[in-house]
Amino acid sequence: MEDSQRHPFRHSREDREATEHVPATPQALSPSYRLAFDDVDFLMREELRPVRLQLELLKAELAMDDAGVNSTIVLFGGARIPSPANRDTARTRTLADLSEFYEDARRFARIVTERSLANGGHEDVIVTGGGPGVMEAGNLGASEAGGRSIGLNIVLPHEQAPNPYVTPELCFNFHYFAIRKMHFLMRARAICVFPGGFGTLDELFESLTLIQTGRMEQVPVLLFGRSFWEKIVNWDALSEAGTISPDDLKLFRYVETAEEALEAIDTWRARATSATPSPAADQRPRGR
């Protein structure tokens, strides 16, 4: 059905094109005369922040709907972790040693994407932050499998630019961290967390908090590299202090290999499928 049949009113695109042919009078050249939706200066005003937040939410949401992305597997991890080929350029010995996780992320994403493609390619699409390091490895693995992957990039003063393996039509750029994090989790069927820094820790703890508080469904949260994570976070101390419940330690699981992660996801799904959901759970949208 054509736009003219769907919408009885004149299309906004037509009006925008019409303004390009208005005579260049003082009145027509005045900023006040610009169409509101075509006025960048107006949209950048402080008072328009709620509108910009909504636009960032909608743009990626509609694009992923149009692309038929029904569910995702999230990969979080450090931007500074090198590939094995570049481990000699790492800033520290620890970063060089962590290069093995680049290969783990690459292999995991490749296998997940191969399985997704075998079922139509609409489920379990790999999503990363779109940058270097572990993120690049995830998008690379999906590309090697011949599938699509998503990159949720963000404007930063340094370091972050989209890696070349993100599917171009699923490569997004954000201003607001909060909206970017929503898109990570809105379609998430599993959250896989590789070693990383502040950003990775932020994403991990936000995900755990949303699950702990019931703000999103429980999904597998898999931490790659037990030795790294036990050095970084003293989970038992939090439980012993009473600041989290002992049951909260069951919200995540350690894995060491791509195969172990896949088994954890599959067994989680098997348990979830066999469980009888409550009527309330049936009505709750997944992570939306």
Secondary structure by P-SEA (a helix, b strand, c coil): cccccccccccaaaaaaaaaaccccccccccccccccccccccccccaaaaaaaaaacaaaaaaaaacccbbbbbbbbccccccccccccccaaaaaaaaaaaaaaaaaaaaaaaaaaacccccccccccccaaaaaaaaaaaaacbbbbbbccccccccccccccccccbbbbccaaaaaaaacccccbbbbccccaaaaaaaaaaaaaaaaccccccbbbbccaaaaaaccaaaaaaaaccccccccccbbbbccaaaaaaaaaaaaaaaaacccccccccccccc
